[in-house]
């Protein structure tokens, strides 16, 4: 990286000239300044990867401008230089954000060594920023409808805080995507995002998942295991489907969240954590509290900032935007030619009510990408229930009969259609139908729907 741009700041011109000659001979682009004012003026028109900054300048201390430099370009590495260096000055400079500290007279070897060290750090930061931007793109919320634009505004606002968030929305609307967006836009983005599906973990295993355990804590605990809380330290803990937790688990969780302190199973040692909690549910939490299935104090604690994710049917033109996005992404991932959606198909997609929301649309587009003919998706490619605008859940007539029989017939038909629509992806079907996998397996067997 000999194309690095370097600024040398010192009130002694002979020093800046000498350093400039040495570094230009090494192939670097070098500029000089002799006061804080000159530095400020140059920062308005130039970016520097490395700045050698004298501690004492005619119009102030070099440390006074460190924050200005970092605000101008966060990856800039500042190396303080001084002829009367002492430990307090060095400590202050490093606390302010300086990368290193050199004493005068400075040898060529020490200059080149510190540049090499700074260059490695710059490369790491540039790569990290690139990966972070790429990661953010994976969690971008697609859509320009007013409900989604309002949600984006709320996300941007709440992400800058440490407030705990409760995300409400139907299954398949993208609640986890919202949670991840908040995390990656926050100051905690460099720390872990740890998710736990409260509905998928049996009550007797939830404690070990959250708190972890020591070797020998119970039968089968052959090694120590860190819990989700400990792993999430400094970052974000996402409690998905939090309203499905049992009351006993809620009580334990509330105590830990209030104290930010817990012990692994099989240990009395307290572990302190700093976590931000984001929760999500597809249920009406007020109703859950009213009917005694969810603790009111925990609901208050988790719902400092409530966010509502709109269902797909309320997002208008976003349906086509999302369909084209998922289609293009699926074609790229499967190394297939680009596929287009005909106007008739767009019209049918807009009229459909999307009971499975964004998740249902995503799965449909992936399937259509694979089976499209001649690079086009026509009405013939769509499932009949979309063309007729009849969602899966209303494609049968129940009639007047005993309620138990009616319930079973309705349940069987819904599961049957879901198996057909989602290609027997049981994990996905369980999410859409809002049941756990074990219950779904049992129902499939009960209704003889194995194949």
C-alpha positions in Angstrom: 0.0 0.0 0.0 2.7 2.5 -1.0 -0.1 4.6 -2.5 -1.0 5.6 1.0 -1.6 9.3 1.6 0.5 10.6 4.6 0.4 14.0 6.3 3.3 15.2 8.5 2.5 17.8 11.0 5.3 19.6 12.8 6.1 23.3 13.5 9.8 22.7 12.5 10.0 22.9 8.7 13.3 21.0 8.6 11.7 18.0 10.2 8.7 18.0 7.9 10.9 18.4 4.8 13.3 15.5 6.0 10.4 13.1 6.7 8.7 14.1 3.4 11.9 13.3 1.4 12.3 9.9 3.2 8.7 8.8 2.6 8.5 10.0 -0.9 11.6 8.0 -1.7 9.6 5.0 -0.4 6.8 5.8 -2.9 4.3 7.4 -0.5 2.2 10.4 -1.3 3.2 13.0 1.4 1.8 16.4 2.4 3.0 18.7 5.3 1.4 21.1 7.7 2.9 23.3 10.5 -0.1 24.2 12.7 -3.5 23.0 13.8 -5.2 25.5 11.5 -3.3 24.1 8.5 -4.4 20.6 9.4 -8.0 21.6 9.6 -7.8 23.3 6.2 -6.2 20.3 4.6 -8.7 17.9 6.1 -11.5 19.8 4.3 -10.1 18.9 0.9 -7.9 15.7 1.5 -8.2 12.3 3.1 -5.1 10.9 4.8 -4.6 7.3 5.8 -1.7 8.1 8.2 -0.9 11.4 10.0 2.3 12.0 11.9 1.3 14.7 14.5 3.6 16.7 16.7 2.4 17.0 20.3 3.3 20.8 20.6 2.2 23.2 17.8 2.2 27.0 17.7 -1.6 27.2 18.1 -2.3 24.4 20.5 -1.6 20.7 21.4 -1.7 18.0 18.8 -4.1 16.0 20.9 -6.7 18.8 20.5 -7.3 17.8 16.9 -7.3 14.0 17.2 -11.1 13.8 17.4 -11.5 16.1 14.4 -9.2 13.9 12.4 -11.1 10.7 13.4 -14.4 12.3 12.6 -13.1 13.3 9.1 -11.9 9.7 8.4 -12.3 7.0 11.0 -9.7 4.7 9.5 -6.9 7.4 9.7 -4.0 6.2 11.9 -2.5 9.0 14.0 1.1 8.7 15.1 2.1 11.2 17.7 5.7 12.6 17.7 7.4 14.6 20.3 10.9 15.7 21.4 9.9 15.9 25.1 7.7 12.9 25.4 6.5 11.6 28.8 4.1 8.9 29.9 1.1 11.1 30.8 1.2 12.8 27.3 1.5 9.4 25.6 -1.4 7.9 27.6 -3.6 11.0 26.9 -2.8 10.7 23.1 -3.7 7.0 23.0 -6.9 7.6 25.0 -7.9 10.3 22.5 -7.5 7.8 19.6 -3.8 8.0 18.5 -2.5 4.8 17.0 1.1 5.0 18.2 3.7 7.4 19.8 7.3 8.1 18.6 10.0 10.1 20.3 12.3 12.5 18.4 14.8 12.1 16.8 12.9 9.6 14.7 14.9 7.0 12.7 13.9 5.9 9.2 13.5 2.3 10.5 11.1 3.3 13.2 9.0 5.4 10.7 8.8 2.6 8.2 8.0 0.0 11.0 5.1 2.1 12.3 3.8 2.7 8.8 3.8 -1.0 8.1 2.0 -1.7 11.4 -0.6 1.0 10.6 -1.1 -0.3 7.1 -1.9 -3.8 8.3 -4.5 -2.3 10.7 -6.0 -0.1 7.9 -6.3 -3.2 5.6 -8.2 -5.1 8.4 -10.6 -2.2 8.9 -11.2 -1.7 5.2 -12.0 -5.4 4.8 -14.2 -5.4 7.9 -16.1 -2.4 6.6 -16.6 -4.2 3.2 -17.9 -7.3 4.9 -20.1 -5.3 7.2 -21.7 -3.4 4.2 -22.2 -6.8 2.5 -23.8 -8.2 5.6 -26.0 -5.1 5.9 -27.2 -5.7 2.3 -28.3 -9.2 3.2 -30.5 -7.7 5.9 -31.9 -4.8 4.1 -35.7 -4.4 4.2 -37.0 -4.3 0.6 -40.0 -2.0 -0.1 -41.1 1.5 -0.6 -44.7 1.4 0.6 -45.6 3.9 3.3 -46.0 1.3 6.1 -42.5 -0.1 5.3 -40.9 3.4 5.0 -42.4 4.3 8.4 -40.9 1.0 9.8 -37.5 1.9 8.4 -37.7 5.3 10.0 -38.5 3.7 13.3 -35.7 1.2 13.0 -33.1 3.8 12.2 -34.2 5.9 15.2 -34.3 3.1 17.7 -31.1 1.4 16.5 -29.1 4.4 17.8 -30.3 3.7 21.3 -29.9 0.8 23.7 -33.7 0.6 24.2 -35.2 -2.9 24.3 -37.6 -3.6 21.4 -40.7 -5.8 21.0 -41.5 -6.6 17.3 -45.1 -7.6 16.6 -46.2 -9.1 13.3 -47.8 -12.1 11.7 -45.8 -15.2 10.8 -43.6 -14.7 7.8 -43.6 -10.9 7.8 -39.8 -10.6 8.6 -39.6 -10.0 12.3 -36.1 -11.5 12.5 -35.0 -9.3 9.6 -36.1 -6.2 11.5 -34.3 -7.4 14.6 -31.0 -8.0 12.7 -31.4 -4.6 11.0 -31.6 -2.9 14.4 -28.5 -4.7 15.6 -26.4 -4.0 12.5 -27.3 -0.3 12.6 -26.5 0.0 16.3 -23.2 0.6 18.2 -23.3 -3.1 19.1 -22.9 -4.3 15.5 -19.4 -5.5 16.1 -20.6 -7.8 18.9 -22.7 -11.0 18.5 -26.3 -11.2 17.4 -27.7 -14.3 19.2 -31.1 -15.6 18.4 -33.2 -18.1 20.3 -36.6 -19.5 19.2 -38.6 -19.7 22.4 -41.3 -21.8 20.7 -38.9 -24.4 19.3 -37.1 -25.3 22.6 -38.8 -27.5 25.2 -39.3 -25.8 28.5 -36.9 -28.2 30.3 -34.1 -27.3 27.9 -34.6 -23.5 27.7 -32.6 -22.8 30.9 -29.6 -24.7 29.7 -29.9 -22.8 26.3 -30.0 -19.4 28.0 -27.7 -19.9 31.0 -25.4 -22.7 29.8 -24.1 -25.3 32.2 -21.0 -26.8 33.8 -19.6 -30.2 33.2 -21.5 -32.7 35.3 -24.4 -30.3 36.1 -26.8 -33.0 35.0 -26.9 -36.4 33.3 -25.5 -35.9 29.8 -23.5 -32.7 30.6 -20.2 -34.2 29.6 -18.6 -30.8 28.8 -19.1 -27.2 29.8 -21.4 -25.2 27.6 -21.8 -21.4 27.3 -25.4 -20.2 27.2 -26.9 -17.8 24.8 -26.8 -14.9 27.4 -23.1 -15.3 27.8 -22.4 -15.6 24.1 -24.5 -12.4 23.5 -22.4 -10.3 26.0 -21.9 -6.9 24.5 -24.3 -7.6 21.7 -27.9 -8.4 21.1 -30.1 -11.3 22.3 -33.1 -11.9 20.0 -36.0 -13.8 21.7 -38.1 -15.0 18.8 -41.7 -16.1 19.6 -41.2 -15.0 23.2 -44.9 -15.3 24.0 -44.6 -19.0 23.7 -42.4 -19.3 26.8 -43.9 -21.0 29.8 -44.7 -18.9 32.9 -41.9 -20.6 34.9 -39.3 -19.8 32.2 -40.6 -16.2 32.0 -40.0 -15.7 35.7 -36.4 -16.9 35.4 -35.8 -14.8 32.4 -37.2 -11.7 34.0 -34.9 -12.0 37.0 -31.8 -12.4 34.8 -32.8 -9.5 32.5 -33.4 -7.2 35.4 -30.1 -8.0 37.1 -28.1 -8.7 33.9 -26.5 -11.4 36.0 -26.9 -15.2 36.1 -25.1 -18.5 36.9 -24.5 -21.5 34.7 -26.4 -24.6 35.7 -24.3 -26.5 38.2 -22.4 -23.4 39.3 -22.9 -20.7 42.0 -20.5 -18.2 40.3 -22.3 -15.1 39.0 -21.7 -14.0 35.5 -22.3 -10.3 34.5 -23.5 -9.6 31.0 -24.3 -6.4 29.0 -26.9 -7.3 26.5 -29.6 -5.6 24.5 -32.8 -7.6 24.2 -35.0 -7.6 21.1 -38.1 -9.8 21.2 -40.7 -10.8 18.7 -44.1 -12.4 18.7 -47.1 -13.0 16.4 -49.5 -12.9 19.3 -51.5 -10.1 20.9 -49.4 -9.6 24.1 -52.1 -7.6 25.9 -54.5 -10.5 25.4 -51.8 -13.0 26.5 -51.3 -11.0 29.7 -55.0 -10.6 30.3 -55.6 -14.3 30.0 -52.7 -15.1 32.3 -50.3 -16.7 29.8 -47.7 -14.0 29.9 -46.3 -12.0 32.8 -47.3 -8.4 32.8 -44.0 -7.2 34.4 -42.0 -9.1 31.7 -44.2 -7.6 29.0 -43.4 -4.1 30.3 -39.7 -4.8 30.5 -39.4 -6.2 27.0 -41.8 -3.7 25.2 -40.0 -0.5 25.9 -40.2 0.3 22.1 -43.0 -1.7 20.2 -42.6 -2.0 16.5 -45.2 -3.4 14.2 -44.3 -5.2 10.9 -47.1 -4.9 8.4 -48.4 -8.0 6.6 -47.6 -8.3 2.9 -51.2 -7.7 1.9 -51.0 -4.2 3.3 -47.8 -3.3 1.4 -49.2 -2.7 -2.1 -46.5 -2.4 -4.8 -43.9 -3.9 -2.5 -45.3 -7.3 -3.5 -43.9 -6.9 -7.1 -40.7 -5.3 -5.8 -40.1 -8.3 -3.5 -41.1 -10.9 -6.1 -38.6 -9.5 -8.6 -35.9 -9.3 -5.8 -36.4 -12.9 -4.7 -36.6 -14.1 -8.3 -33.3 -12.4 -9.2 -31.6 -13.6 -6.1 -32.8 -17.2 -6.6 -31.6 -17.2 -10.2 -28.2 -15.9 -9.2 -27.8 -18.5 -6.4 -28.9 -21.3 -8.7 -26.7 -20.0 -11.6 -29.7 -19.7 -13.9 -30.6 -17.2 -16.6 -32.6 -14.1 -15.6 -36.4 -14.8 -15.4 -39.1 -12.2 -16.0 -42.6 -11.9 -14.6 -45.4 -11.2 -17.1 -47.9 -8.5 -16.4 -50.7 -11.0 -15.9 -48.7 -12.7 -13.2 -48.0 -9.4 -11.5 -51.7 -8.7 -11.4 -52.4 -12.1 -9.9 -49.7 -11.6 -7.2 -51.2 -8.2 -6.3 -54.7 -9.6 -5.9 -53.6 -12.6 -3.7 -54.0 -12.1 0.1 -50.6 -13.8 1.0 -51.5 -15.6 4.3 -47.9 -16.7 4.6 -46.6 -13.2 4.0 -43.1 -12.5 2.7 -41.9 -16.0 3.5 -44.6 -17.4 1.3 -43.7 -15.1 -1.6 -40.0 -15.9 -1.2 -40.6 -19.7 -1.4 -42.9 -19.3 -4.4 -40.4 -17.2 -6.3 -37.6 -19.7 -5.6 -39.8 -22.5 -7.0 -40.9 -20.5 -10.0 -37.3 -19.6 -10.8 -36.4 -23.3 -11.1 -39.4 -24.3 -13.2 -39.8 -21.2 -15.5 -39.9 -21.9 -19.2 -38.2 -19.6 -21.8 -37.2 -17.1 -19.2 -40.7 -16.0 -18.4 -43.2 -16.7 -15.6 -46.8 -17.0 -16.9 -50.2 -17.6 -15.3 -49.7 -21.3 -16.2 -46.8 -21.4 -13.8 -48.7 -20.1 -10.8 -50.5 -22.4 -8.3 -54.3 -22.4 -8.9 -55.1 -20.9 -5.5 -53.2 -17.7 -6.4 -54.9 -17.4 -9.8 -58.3 -17.8 -8.1 -57.2 -15.5 -5.3 -58.2 -18.1 -2.7 -55.7 -18.6 0.1 -54.8 -22.1 1.3 -56.7 -21.7 4.5 -60.1 -21.2 2.7 -60.0 -23.8 -0.1 -62.5 -26.2 1.4 -66.1 -26.2 2.6 -66.7 -27.4 6.2 -70.5 -27.7 6.2 -72.6 -28.4 9.3 -71.2 -31.3 11.3 -69.9 -32.1 14.8 -67.3 -29.5 15.8 -64.6 -32.0 16.6 -65.0 -33.6 13.1 -65.1 -30.1 11.4 -61.9 -29.0 13.2 -60.1 -32.2 12.2 -61.2 -31.9 8.6 -60.2 -28.2 8.4 -56.8 -29.0 10.1 -56.1 -31.9 7.8 -56.9 -29.8 4.7 -54.7 -26.9 5.8 -51.8 -29.2 6.5 -52.4 -31.0 3.2 -52.3 -27.8 1.2 -49.3 -26.5 3.1 -47.4 -29.8 2.4 -48.2 -29.2 -1.3 -47.3 -25.5 -1.4 -44.1 -25.7 0.6 -42.7 -28.9 -1.0 -42.9 -30.8 2.3 -40.4 -28.4 3.9 -41.7 -29.3 7.4 -39.6 -26.7 9.3 -41.0 -23.9 7.0 -44.6 -25.3 7.3 -44.3 -25.4 11.1 -43.4 -21.7 11.1 -46.3 -20.8 8.8 -48.8 -22.8 10.7 -47.4 -21.6 14.1 -46.9 -25.1 15.6 -43.8 -26.8 16.8 -42.3 -29.5 14.7 -43.2 -32.4 17.0 -46.9 -31.4 16.8 -46.7 -31.1 13.0 -45.1 -34.6 12.8 -47.9 -36.0 15.0 -50.7 -34.4 12.9 -49.2 -35.6 9.6 -49.2 -39.2 11.0 -52.7 -38.8 12.5 -54.2 -37.7 9.1 -52.1 -40.2 7.0 -50.4 -37.5 5.1 -46.8 -39.0 5.2 -46.7 -39.2 1.4 
